């Protein structure tokens, strides 16, 4: 790609993100918010006060310190600029999530020299309501965490344990369910790399949460949700209308972990798409096993589905690829009923695709002359002439 093409691409991306920013600015001026946006602004002020160690004394707070920190920063910036913090938060969240989607999709897409996939990602994020949902509900982490998982899985596959572990820890700092991202570290061709990545994730998480648990009051695990649906594998163990606490979440997590391990076992040796497909299977398992049914729980599925469509689409669309894109497209529309079926079909179709289309050999950072394929790695082999 020459300089003029790069200038055109950057200009188009900046213009598209500027449009997202204008839309977000309008969202920030709306008179109503859904769910937890005002609550997180309130908690952000506690985080930036002398009572910051008591942040988790309120059991209603079910997000991590980094999530609250973002709202605290929005609040301070708004005060400094004499602008409503909601306006700052709307622009930062919606533009930031959109940019993160573009970056993640660009990492996994085979059409790296094209601008239209980037624009398509931006249009999809806005049209599907991912950006508005992230701000209006206050739960922007739902869309960001699975993107961090993709980065962690790819770092592990490249044998970069520190980066992989820190990305998982960053997700854990946003929300505790990001712990499932550790499963993506198993995509490393070396179990020692996966272990070091997991250790880095543990250390990073302890740094983030340690002060609150050691010196503050933590009542997070006293919170109870209300069961709204009885579908999925834990349906026999719950009743609609009853409370669902952290014990139930741990039980649900066992199913998510089991399904994640199955997806690693199936995809890791068979396709280079595992680094985004395994995170997708994890979030699919999460929504399928969830008895609470909060609408924003589907945002991670939609975010990774957009990434997946961009990853598999090519100018030449053979039958298997068309079927795969159709299945991914269905995941854009929330419906937990067909989630397990679509997940199985997607895993089966992914192995039909060529194994060398995600990461070209010359894009591998550690590639050296004479390198060969690492057995078990979900990334393509390095093909160089000796």
C-alpha positions, -999 to +999 in steps of 0.1 A: +000+000+000+015+033-011+014+066+009-016+081-009-037+049-002-028+051+035-038+087+036-071+079+020-077+050+044-069+071+075-090+100+062-120+077+056-116+061+090-113+094+108-144+108+090-164+076+098-154+078+135-162+115+135-197+107+124-199+081+152-188+109+176-215+132+163-241+105+168-227+099+203-229+136+212-265+135+203-270+104+224-254+122+254-281+149+251-310+126+254-331+131+286-332+095+296-307+067+303-313+030+306-300+009+335-268+019+351-251+049+335-260+074+362-251+049+389-216+044+375-211+081+374-220+082+411-196+053+419-169+071+399-171+100+423-166+075+452-136+061+435-120+096+433-128+103+469-113+095+503-137+066+505-124+048+475-115+016+493-152+013+502-161+011+465-174-024+467-193-020+500-224-017+478-233-052+466-252-036+436-218-028+420-210-058+398-183-042+376-146-039+382-125-009+393-113-001+357-149+002+346-158+026+373-125+044+367-136+053+332-168+070+345-147+088+371-125+102+343-155+112+322-169+130+352-136+149+359-131+158+322-167+171+320-162+192+351-129+206+338-144+215+304-177+227+320-195+201+299-221+176+310-201+144+318-228+124+300-218+140+268-181+132+274-190+096+283-212+091+253-185+102+228-157+084+246-176+051+250-192+050+215-161+061+196-138+040+217-158+008+213-162+014+176-124+020+172-117-012+192-139-032+169-122-018+139-087-026+152-097-062+162-114-068+129-084-055+110-061-079+130-081-109+119-092-100+084-076-114+052-085-082+032-060-060+049-055-037+019-092-028+017-110+000+034-146-013+031-144-039+059-134-011+083-164+010+072-187-020+073-176-027+109-184+009+119-218+009+102-227-024+118-217-013+153-239+018+150-268+001+131-270-028+155-271-005+185-238-017+200-225+018+205-258+032+219-262+002+242-227+006+255-234+041+267-271+039+276-268+009+298-234+019+311-220-015+304-194-007+277-172-035+290-196-061+276-184-051+241-147-045+250-139-077+270-143-102+241-121-080+219-094-081+246-098-119+246-090-120+209-059-100+215-049-122+244-055-154+224-034-141+195-006-131+218-006-165+234-005-182+200+025-160+192+041-171+225+039-137+241+026-147+276+031-113+293+010-095+268-017-122+268-019-123+305-021-085+309-049-083+283-069-109+303-061-090+335-073-058+319-106-075+311-109-087+347-104-052+359-135-043+339-157-072+349-151-105+367-166-127+340-136-118+319-118-146+337-131-170+310-105-153+287-079-175+304-091-204+283-080-185+251-044-188+264-046-225+257-042-217+221-005-213+227+015-241+211+035-244+244+018-251+277+045-232+296+036-201+277-001-206+286+009-211+322+030-179+323+002-160+306-022-172+333+002-162+360+005-127+345-033-125+345-034-135+382-007-110+392-024-082+372-058-090+387-043-090+422-028-056+416-062-042+405-084-058+432-059-063+460-063-030+478-101-033+479-100-068+493-072-062+518-082-028+532-118-021+521-152-037+525-163-060+497-199-071+495-200-079+458-208-115+463-239-108+484-257-096+453-286-117+438-301-115+403-337-126+395-342-155+371-362-145+340-358-176+319-353-213+323-335-224+292-301-240+287-284-267+307-290-250+341-328-248+335-335-278+358-318-260+387-335-226+385-371-213+388-384-181+371-388-153+396-364-167+422-331-153+433-299-163+415-267-156+434-230-160+430-232-197+438-254-201+407-229-180+387-201-203+396-222-233+386-230-216+353-193-209+349-185-247+349-206-251+318-189-221+301-155-235+309-164-269+296-177-255+264-147-233+260-123-262+265-142-283+239-139-254+214-101-252+221-098-290+216-117-289+183-105-256+168-069-253+179-053-279+157-076-274+128-080-237+119-062-204+122-095-188+130-094-202+166-081-169+181-115-153+175-137-183+173-128-196+208-138-163+224-170-164+204-178-199+217-172-187+252-196-158+250-222-180+232-219-205+261-223-176+286-256-163+271-269-199+265-264-208+302-275-175+316-309-175+334-311-138+340-315-127+303-304-091+305-304-077+269-268-063+271-255-098+277-258-103+239-235-074+231-203-096+234-218-121+209-226-093+184-192-078+187-173-110+181-198-120+153-189-088+135-152-096+139-159-132+127-177-121+096-149-098+086-124-126+093-140-151+070-153-129+042-134-129+009-140-119-027-144-155-036-173-170-016-174-208-018-204-227-004-188-235+030-179-198+035-214-186+025-230-211+050-206-199+077-214-162+071-251-170+072-247-187+106-227-158+119-253-134+106-280-151+126-260-145+157-264-108+153-300-111+164-305-122+200-320-156+204-305-180+229-327-208+216-305-216+186-272-206+202-258-241+208-268-253+173-253-223+156-221-226+177-216-263+167-223-256+130-199-226+130-171-248+146-177-275+120-177-250+091-145-232+102-124-263+096-135-263+060-118-230+053-081-227+042-057-227+071-035-198+060-058-169+054-058-150+087-022-141+093+002-139+064+037-152+070+053-117+066+029-104+093+042-126+120+064-104+143+088-132+153+092-147+119+129-153+110+145-168+080+142-206+081+112-206+105+088-234+101+053-242+114+050-247+151+030-279+157-003-272+174-002-235+168-035-219+156-015-194+135-003-202+099+032-215+093+060-192+084+071-199+048+104-184+040+132-193+015+165-204+029 
